[in-house]
Amino acid sequence: MFIVGLTGGIATGKSTVCKIFREHGIPVVDADVAARRVVEPGKPAWCKIRKEFGDQVFQNDGYLDRNKLGDLIFDDIEKRRTLNSITHPEIYKELWWETLKYLYEGYPFIVMDLPLLFESGKMFNYLYKIIVVTCEEEQQLERLMTRSGFEESKCRQRIASQMPLDKKIEQANFVIDNSGTPEETRNQTIKIINLLKSYKQHWRIRFTIGVCCAVLVGGIYWLTTRFFMTDRSQ
């Protein structure tokens, strides 16, 4: 099984593309979903955030108030680093456990939705291909304002805090332009799906894993046999 990384800018339409992949039977491992899961009440990351940032970033029901926390860390690089050091290890654990589940189930490849793939730089070595979802700048701004309810200046700040889309496009294997109609986005995505399905990389990976497992089992058998033969000779 190989992993396809999917990224883009905030509000460029990654969720729309992920939905199309799912409709075609391709699993999507979503970093945003994992990020929400690891900060549920009582989880280790939730406890650490409460200890570090206090009750002010939590709602009355105990759930994390992501908007308040975002405002708190947005202009403070040290607080942002502290939060990342708390959440990122837990998020990556979630991503890998879910990936292993799909490997066990026999899927040839999965899509991993990583909004900050280029900004964090932590997953490059594990990705076979990278897809960037893009759109026109004004569309991105309008979509973010509609989705978040934030004022324009705040949305522009959030967009500017990420790597520019043209820089991400330079490092992509595939680009999906989500500036047009839903049908145009769907057609672009399906073309990529068909191309990914034609790749044989997953067989190479499975063969490598199979060889490693065979060597491991053989090594254990050899050590066990040697141990019993030594034990009997005594």
CYANA upper distance limits for C-alpha pairs under 8 A (distance plus 0.5 A):
  1 MET  CA    103 LEU  CA      6.64
  1 MET  CA    106 GLY  CA      8.05
  1 MET  CA    107 TYR  CA      6.78
  1 MET  CA    108 PRO  CA      4.99
  1 MET  CA    109 PHE  CA      5.26
  1 MET  CA    110 ILE  CA      7.98
  1 MET  CA    201 GLN  CA      7.97
  1 MET  CA    202 HIS  CA      4.78
  1 MET  CA    203 TRP  CA      7.87
  1 MET  CA    205 ILE  CA      6.83
  1 MET  CA    206 ARG  CA      7.24
  2 PHE  CA    108 PRO  CA      7.12
  2 PHE  CA    109 PHE  CA      5.19
  2 PHE  CA    110 ILE  CA      7.20
  2 PHE  CA    127 LEU  CA      7.73
  2 PHE  CA    128 TYR  CA      6.66
  2 PHE  CA    201 GLN  CA      7.30
  2 PHE  CA    202 HIS  CA      6.02
  2 PHE  CA    205 ILE  CA      7.89
  3 ILE  CA    109 PHE  CA      6.17
  3 ILE  CA    110 ILE  CA      5.76
  3 ILE  CA    111 VAL  CA      6.43
  3 ILE  CA    112 MET  CA      7.24
  3 ILE  CA    126 TYR  CA      7.44
  3 ILE  CA    127 LEU  CA      5.62
  3 ILE  CA    128 TYR  CA      6.19
  3 ILE  CA    129 LYS  CA      7.72
  4 VAL  CA    109 PHE  CA      7.75
  4 VAL  CA    110 ILE  CA      6.67
  4 VAL  CA    111 VAL  CA      5.23
  4 VAL  CA    112 MET  CA      6.54
  4 VAL  CA    127 LEU  CA      6.13
  4 VAL  CA    128 TYR  CA      6.26
  4 VAL  CA    129 LYS  CA      5.46
  4 VAL  CA    130 ILE  CA      6.24
  4 VAL  CA    131 ILE  CA      7.85
  5 GLY  CA    111 VAL  CA      6.37
  5 GLY  CA    112 MET  CA      5.45
  5 GLY  CA    113 ASP  CA      6.68
  5 GLY  CA    114 LEU  CA      7.11
  5 GLY  CA    117 LEU  CA      8.40
  5 GLY  CA    127 LEU  CA      6.47
  5 GLY  CA    128 TYR  CA      8.23
  5 GLY  CA    129 LYS  CA      6.77
  5 GLY  CA    130 ILE  CA      5.16
  5 GLY  CA    131 ILE  CA      6.61
  6 LEU  CA     14 LYS  CA      8.04
  6 LEU  CA    111 VAL  CA      7.10
  6 LEU  CA    112 MET  CA      6.43
  6 LEU  CA    113 ASP  CA      5.32
  6 LEU  CA    114 LEU  CA      6.42
  6 LEU  CA    115 PRO  CA      8.08
  6 LEU  CA    130 ILE  CA      6.38
  6 LEU  CA    131 ILE  CA      5.23
  6 LEU  CA    132 VAL  CA      6.46
  6 LEU  CA    133 VAL  CA      8.02
  7 THR  CA     14 LYS  CA      7.34
  7 THR  CA    113 ASP  CA      6.63
  7 THR  CA    114 LEU  CA      5.82
  7 THR  CA    115 PRO  CA      5.45
  7 THR  CA    116 LEU  CA      7.58
  7 THR  CA    117 LEU  CA      6.95
  7 THR  CA    130 ILE  CA      8.17
  7 THR  CA    131 ILE  CA      6.78
  7 THR  CA    132 VAL  CA      5.50
  7 THR  CA    133 VAL  CA      6.75
  8 GLY  CA     12 THR  CA      7.02
  8 GLY  CA     14 LYS  CA      7.34
  8 GLY  CA    115 PRO  CA      6.79
  8 GLY  CA    132 VAL  CA      5.36
  8 GLY  CA    133 VAL  CA      5.20
  8 GLY  CA    134 THR  CA      6.42
  8 GLY  CA    165 LEU  CA      7.34
  8 GLY  CA    168 LYS  CA      7.71
  9 GLY  CA    115 PRO  CA      7.56
  9 GLY  CA    133 VAL  CA      7.82
  9 GLY  CA    134 THR  CA      7.28
  9 GLY  CA    159 ILE  CA      7.83
  9 GLY  CA    162 GLN  CA      7.67
  9 GLY  CA    163 MET  CA      8.43
  9 GLY  CA    164 PRO  CA      8.34
  9 GLY  CA    165 LEU  CA      6.87
 10 ILE  CA    115 PRO  CA      7.94
 10 ILE  CA    140 GLN  CA      7.93
 10 ILE  CA    144 LEU  CA      7.87
 10 ILE  CA    159 ILE  CA      7.01
 11 ALA  CA    140 GLN  CA      6.10
 11 ALA  CA    141 LEU  CA      8.24
 11 ALA  CA    143 ARG  CA      6.47
 11 ALA  CA    144 LEU  CA      5.91
 12 THR  CA    133 VAL  CA      6.78
 12 THR  CA    134 THR  CA      5.87
 12 THR  CA    135 CYS  CA      6.12
 12 THR  CA    139 GLN  CA      8.47
 12 THR  CA    140 GLN  CA      6.10
 12 THR  CA    143 ARG  CA      8.35
 12 THR  CA    178 ASN  CA      7.35
 13 GLY  CA     17 VAL  CA      7.10
 13 GLY  CA    133 VAL  CA      7.11
 13 GLY  CA    134 THR  CA      7.91
 13 GLY  CA    135 CYS  CA      8.46
 13 GLY  CA    178 ASN  CA      6.98
 14 LYS  CA     18 CYS  CA      6.63
 14 LYS  CA    113 ASP  CA      8.23
 14 LYS  CA    133 VAL  CA      6.56
 15 SER  CA     19 LYS  CA      6.64
 16 THR  CA     20 ILE  CA      7.16
 17 VAL  CA     21 PHE  CA      7.00
 17 VAL  CA    133 VAL  CA      8.45
 17 VAL  CA    185 THR  CA      8.07
 17 VAL  CA    186 ARG  CA      7.93
 17 VAL  CA    189 THR  CA      7.28
 18 CYS  CA     22 ARG  CA      6.78
 18 CYS  CA     28 VAL  CA      7.16
 18 CYS  CA    111 VAL  CA      8.49
 18 CYS  CA    113 ASP  CA      8.17
 19 LYS  CA     23 GLU  CA      6.70
 20 ILE  CA     24 HIS  CA      7.01
 20 ILE  CA    186 ARG  CA      7.38
 20 ILE  CA    189 THR  CA      7.74
 20 ILE  CA    190 ILE  CA      8.34
 21 PHE  CA     25 GLY  CA      7.20
 21 PHE  CA     26 ILE  CA      5.87
 21 PHE  CA     27 PRO  CA      7.82
 21 PHE  CA     28 VAL  CA      7.88
 21 PHE  CA    111 VAL  CA      8.46
 21 PHE  CA    189 THR  CA      8.21
 21 PHE  CA    193 ILE  CA      7.89
 22 ARG  CA     26 ILE  CA      5.50
 22 ARG  CA     27 PRO  CA      6.39
 22 ARG  CA     28 VAL  CA      7.19
 26 ILE  CA    107 TYR  CA      8.46
 26 ILE  CA    109 PHE  CA      7.95
 26 ILE  CA    110 ILE  CA      6.55
 26 ILE  CA    111 VAL  CA      7.75
 27 PRO  CA    102 TYR  CA      8.12
 27 PRO  CA    109 PHE  CA      8.49
 27 PRO  CA    110 ILE  CA      5.73
 27 PRO  CA    111 VAL  CA      6.81
 28 VAL  CA    110 ILE  CA      6.50
 28 VAL  CA    111 VAL  CA      5.24
 28 VAL  CA    112 MET  CA      6.16
 28 VAL  CA    113 ASP  CA      7.31
 29 VAL  CA     95 LEU  CA      7.08
 29 VAL  CA     98 GLU  CA      7.45
 29 VAL  CA     99 THR  CA      7.67
 29 VAL  CA    110 ILE  CA      7.92
 29 VAL  CA    111 VAL  CA      6.71
 29 VAL  CA    112 MET  CA      5.17
 29 VAL  CA    113 ASP  CA      6.52
 30 ASP  CA     34 ALA  CA      6.92
 30 ASP  CA     95 LEU  CA      8.15
 30 ASP  CA    112 MET  CA      6.49
 30 ASP  CA    113 ASP  CA      5.24
 30 ASP  CA    114 LEU  CA      7.40
 31 ALA  CA     35 ALA  CA      6.50
 31 ALA  CA     91 ILE  CA      7.53
 31 ALA  CA     95 LEU  CA      7.37
 31 ALA  CA    112 MET  CA      7.91
 31 ALA  CA    113 ASP  CA      6.37
 31 ALA  CA    114 LEU  CA      6.07
 31 ALA  CA    115 PRO  CA      7.91
 32 ASP  CA     36 ARG  CA      6.82
 32 ASP  CA    113 ASP  CA      8.41
 32 ASP  CA    114 LEU  CA      8.27
 32 ASP  CA    115 PRO  CA      8.28
 33 VAL  CA     37 ARG  CA      6.70
 34 ALA  CA     38 VAL  CA      6.74
 34 ALA  CA     91 ILE  CA      6.09
 34 ALA  CA     94 GLU  CA      6.55
 34 ALA  CA     95 LEU  CA      7.36
 35 ALA  CA     39 VAL  CA      7.32
 35 ALA  CA     87 THR  CA      7.79
 35 ALA  CA     91 ILE  CA      6.12
 36 ARG  CA     40 GLU  CA      7.20
 38 VAL  CA     43 LYS  CA      6.70
 38 VAL  CA     44 PRO  CA      8.12
 38 VAL  CA     45 ALA  CA      6.66
 38 VAL  CA     46 TRP  CA      7.65
 38 VAL  CA     87 THR  CA      7.73
 38 VAL  CA     90 GLU  CA      6.85
 38 VAL  CA     91 ILE  CA      7.03
 39 VAL  CA     43 LYS  CA      6.52
 39 VAL  CA     44 PRO  CA      8.20
 39 VAL  CA     45 ALA  CA      6.04
 39 VAL  CA     46 TRP  CA      5.03
 39 VAL  CA     63 TYR  CA      8.46
 39 VAL  CA     64 LEU  CA      7.48
 39 VAL  CA     87 THR  CA      8.33
 40 GLU  CA     46 TRP  CA      6.75
 40 GLU  CA     63 TYR  CA      6.98
 40 GLU  CA     64 LEU  CA      7.95
 41 PRO  CA     46 TRP  CA      6.47
 41 PRO  CA     47 CYS  CA      8.26
 41 PRO  CA     62 GLY  CA      6.82
 41 PRO  CA     63 TYR  CA      6.47
 41 PRO  CA     64 LEU  CA      8.39
 42 GLY  CA     46 TRP  CA      6.62
 42 GLY  CA     47 CYS  CA      6.83
 43 LYS  CA     47 CYS  CA      6.89
 44 PRO  CA     48 LYS  CA      6.82
 45 ALA  CA     49 ILE  CA      6.60
 45 ALA  CA     86 ILE  CA      6.41
 45 ALA  CA     87 THR  CA      6.39
 45 ALA  CA     90 GLU  CA      7.72
 46 TRP  CA     50 ARG  CA      6.71
 46 TRP  CA     64 LEU  CA      8.23
 47 CYS  CA     51 LYS  CA      6.74
 48 LYS  CA     52 GLU  CA      6.55
 48 LYS  CA     86 ILE  CA      7.42
 49 ILE  CA     53 PHE  CA      6.17
 49 ILE  CA     54 GLY  CA      7.80
 49 ILE  CA     83 LEU  CA      7.73
 49 ILE  CA     86 ILE  CA      7.85
 50 ARG  CA     54 GLY  CA      5.33
 50 ARG  CA     55 ASP  CA      6.68
 50 ARG  CA     57 VAL  CA      8.38
 50 ARG  CA     58 PHE  CA      8.46
 53 PHE  CA     57 VAL  CA      7.45
 56 GLN  CA     68 LYS  CA      8.34
 57 VAL  CA     64 LEU  CA      6.72
 57 VAL  CA     65 ASP  CA      5.86
 57 VAL  CA     66 ARG  CA      7.89
 57 VAL  CA     68 LYS  CA      6.01
 57 VAL  CA     69 LEU  CA      5.83
 58 PHE  CA     62 GLY  CA      6.39
 58 PHE  CA     63 TYR  CA      6.21
 58 PHE  CA     64 LEU  CA      4.95
 58 PHE  CA     65 ASP  CA      5.39
 59 GLN  CA     63 TYR  CA      5.97
 59 GLN  CA     64 LEU  CA      6.59
 59 GLN  CA     65 ASP  CA      6.16
 64 LEU  CA     69 LEU  CA      8.46
 65 ASP  CA     69 LEU  CA      6.78
 66 ARG  CA     70 GLY  CA      6.37
 67 ASN  CA     71 ASP  CA      6.69
 68 LYS  CA     72 LEU  CA      6.70
 69 LEU  CA     73 ILE  CA      6.82
 70 GLY  CA     74 PHE  CA      6.18
 71 ASP  CA     75 ASP  CA      8.20
 72 LEU  CA     76 ASP  CA      7.84
 72 LEU  CA     79 LYS  CA      8.46
 73 ILE  CA     77 ILE  CA      7.39
 73 ILE  CA     79 LYS  CA      5.90
 73 ILE  CA     80 ARG  CA      5.56
 74 PHE  CA     80 ARG  CA      7.54
 76 ASP  CA     80 ARG  CA      6.77
 77 ILE  CA     81 ARG  CA      6.62
 78 GLU  CA     82 THR  CA      6.68
 79 LYS  CA     83 LEU  CA      6.68
 80 ARG  CA     84 ASN  CA      6.64
 81 ARG  CA     85 SER  CA      6.60
 82 THR  CA     86 ILE  CA      6.96
 83 LEU  CA     87 THR  CA      6.69
 84 ASN  CA     88 HIS  CA      5.84
 85 SER  CA     89 PRO  CA      7.54
 86 ILE  CA     90 GLU  CA      8.00
 87 THR  CA     91 ILE  CA      6.58
 88 HIS  CA     92 TYR  CA      6.62
 89 PRO  CA     93 LYS  CA      6.80
 90 GLU  CA     94 GLU  CA      6.92
 91 ILE  CA     95 LEU  CA      6.81
 92 TYR  CA     96 TRP  CA      6.64
 93 LYS  CA     97 TRP  CA      6.67
 94 GLU  CA     98 GLU  CA      6.74
 95 LEU  CA     99 THR  CA      6.63
 96 TRP  CA    100 LEU  CA      6.54
 97 TRP  CA    101 LYS  CA      6.83
 98 GLU  CA    102 TYR  CA      7.08
 99 THR  CA    103 LEU  CA      6.74
 99 THR  CA    110 ILE  CA      8.33
100 LEU  CA    104 TYR  CA      6.65
101 LYS  CA    105 GLU  CA      6.81
102 TYR  CA    106 GLY  CA      6.93
102 TYR  CA    107 TYR  CA      6.49
102 TYR  CA    110 ILE  CA      8.23
103 LEU  CA    107 TYR  CA      6.50
103 LEU  CA    108 PRO  CA      8.40
108 PRO  CA    197 LYS  CA      8.48
108 PRO  CA    202 HIS  CA      5.93
108 PRO  CA    203 TRP  CA      8.42
109 PHE  CA    202 HIS  CA      7.40
116 LEU  CA    120 SER  CA      6.38
116 LEU  CA    162 GLN  CA      8.43
117 LEU  CA    121 GLY  CA      6.24
117 LEU  CA    122 LYS  CA      7.67
117 LEU  CA    123 MET  CA      7.32
117 LEU  CA    124 PHE  CA      8.27
118 PHE  CA    163 MET  CA      7.93
118 PHE  CA    168 LYS  CA      7.60
119 GLU  CA    162 GLN  CA      7.68
119 GLU  CA    163 MET  CA      7.11
123 MET  CA    127 LEU  CA      7.19
129 LYS  CA    172 ALA  CA      8.26
129 LYS  CA    173 ASN  CA      6.46
129 LYS  CA    174 PHE  CA      8.43
130 ILE  CA    171 GLN  CA      8.41
130 ILE  CA    172 ALA  CA      5.74
130 ILE  CA    173 ASN  CA      5.76
130 ILE  CA    174 PHE  CA      6.95
131 ILE  CA    172 ALA  CA      6.22
131 ILE  CA    173 ASN  CA      6.55
131 ILE  CA    174 PHE  CA      5.23
131 ILE  CA    175 VAL  CA      6.16
131 ILE  CA    176 ILE  CA      7.77
132 VAL  CA    168 LYS  CA      7.41
132 VAL  CA    169 ILE  CA      6.74
132 VAL  CA    172 ALA  CA      6.51
132 VAL  CA    174 PHE  CA      6.89
132 VAL  CA    175 VAL  CA      5.40
132 VAL  CA    176 ILE  CA      6.75
133 VAL  CA    175 VAL  CA      6.42
133 VAL  CA    176 ILE  CA      5.29
133 VAL  CA    177 ASP  CA      6.57
133 VAL  CA    178 ASN  CA      7.17
134 THR  CA    165 LEU  CA      7.37
134 THR  CA    175 VAL  CA      7.73
134 THR  CA    176 ILE  CA      6.72
134 THR  CA    177 ASP  CA      5.54
134 THR  CA    178 ASN  CA      6.27
134 THR  CA    179 SER  CA      7.88
135 CYS  CA    139 GLN  CA      7.11
135 CYS  CA    140 GLN  CA      6.93
135 CYS  CA    177 ASP  CA      6.06
135 CYS  CA    178 ASN  CA      5.48
135 CYS  CA    179 SER  CA      5.02
136 GLU  CA    140 GLN  CA      6.75
136 GLU  CA    179 SER  CA      6.37
137 GLU  CA    141 LEU  CA      6.82
138 GLU  CA    142 GLU  CA      6.59
139 GLN  CA    143 ARG  CA      6.49
139 GLN  CA    179 SER  CA      7.76
140 GLN  CA    144 LEU  CA      6.64
141 LEU  CA    145 MET  CA      6.69
141 LEU  CA    152 GLU  CA      8.11
141 LEU  CA    155 CYS  CA      7.11
141 LEU  CA    156 ARG  CA      7.36
141 LEU  CA    159 ILE  CA      8.29
142 GLU  CA    146 THR  CA      6.68
143 ARG  CA    147 ARG  CA      6.48
144 LEU  CA    148 SER  CA      6.30
144 LEU  CA    149 GLY  CA      8.28
144 LEU  CA    150 PHE  CA      8.39
144 LEU  CA    155 CYS  CA      7.02
145 MET  CA    149 GLY  CA      5.77
145 MET  CA    150 PHE  CA      5.99
145 MET  CA    151 GLU  CA      7.07
145 MET  CA    152 GLU  CA      7.06
145 MET  CA    155 CYS  CA      6.88
146 THR  CA    150 PHE  CA      8.42
150 PHE  CA    154 LYS  CA      6.74
150 PHE  CA    155 CYS  CA      6.78
151 GLU  CA    155 CYS  CA      6.92
152 GLU  CA    156 ARG  CA      6.66
153 SER  CA    157 GLN  CA      6.80
154 LYS  CA    158 ARG  CA      6.88
155 CYS  CA    159 ILE  CA      6.76
156 ARG  CA    160 ALA  CA      6.52
157 GLN  CA    161 SER  CA      6.63
158 ARG  CA    162 GLN  CA      7.66
160 ALA  CA    164 PRO  CA      7.89
163 MET  CA    167 LYS  CA      7.35
163 MET  CA    168 LYS  CA      7.59
164 PRO  CA    168 LYS  CA      7.21
165 LEU  CA    169 ILE  CA      6.66
166 ASP  CA    170 GLU  CA      6.90
167 LYS  CA    171 GLN  CA      7.50
168 LYS  CA    172 ALA  CA      6.97
169 ILE  CA    175 VAL  CA      7.22
174 PHE  CA    192 ILE  CA      8.12
176 ILE  CA    185 THR  CA      7.35
176 ILE  CA    188 GLN  CA      6.75
176 ILE  CA    189 THR  CA      7.35
177 ASP  CA    185 THR  CA      7.22
177 ASP  CA    188 GLN  CA      8.47
178 ASN  CA    182 PRO  CA      8.20
178 ASN  CA    184 GLU  CA      8.28
178 ASN  CA    185 THR  CA      6.02
180 GLY  CA    184 GLU  CA      6.69
180 GLY  CA    185 THR  CA      7.46
181 THR  CA    185 THR  CA      7.01
182 PRO  CA    186 ARG  CA      6.62
183 GLU  CA    187 ASN  CA      6.62
184 GLU  CA    188 GLN  CA      6.81
185 THR  CA    189 THR  CA      6.72
186 ARG  CA    190 ILE  CA      6.61
187 ASN  CA    191 LYS  CA      6.79
188 GLN  CA    192 ILE  CA      7.08
189 THR  CA    193 ILE  CA      6.70
190 ILE  CA    194 ASN  CA      6.65
191 LYS  CA    195 LEU  CA      6.82
192 ILE  CA    196 LEU  CA      6.60
193 ILE  CA    197 LYS  CA      6.65
194 ASN  CA    198 SER  CA      6.98
195 LEU  CA    199 TYR  CA      7.41
200 LYS  CA    204 ARG  CA      7.54
201 GLN  CA    205 ILE  CA      6.85
202 HIS  CA    206 ARG  CA      6.54
203 TRP  CA    207 PHE  CA      6.51
204 ARG  CA    208 THR  CA      6.68
205 ILE  CA    209 ILE  CA      6.67
206 ARG  CA    210 GLY  CA      6.46
207 PHE  CA    211 VAL  CA      6.64
208 THR  CA    212 CYS  CA      6.71
209 ILE  CA    213 CYS  CA      6.61
210 GLY  CA    214 ALA  CA      6.58
211 VAL  CA    215 VAL  CA      6.64
212 CYS  CA    216 LEU  CA      6.60
213 CYS  CA    217 VAL  CA      6.54
214 ALA  CA    218 GLY  CA      6.42
215 VAL  CA    219 GLY  CA      6.47
216 LEU  CA    220 ILE  CA      6.73
217 VAL  CA    221 TYR  CA      6.61
218 GLY  CA    222 TRP  CA      6.57
219 GLY  CA    223 LEU  CA      6.64
220 ILE  CA    224 THR  CA      6.52
221 TYR  CA    225 THR  CA      6.51
222 TRP  CA    226 ARG  CA      6.50
223 LEU  CA    227 PHE  CA      6.51
224 THR  CA    228 PHE  CA      6.83
225 THR  CA    229 MET  CA      6.65
226 ARG  CA    230 THR  CA      6.57
227 PHE  CA    231 ASP  CA      6.55
228 PHE  CA    232 ARG  CA      6.59
229 MET  CA    233 SER  CA      6.72
230 THR  CA    234 GLN  CA      7.08
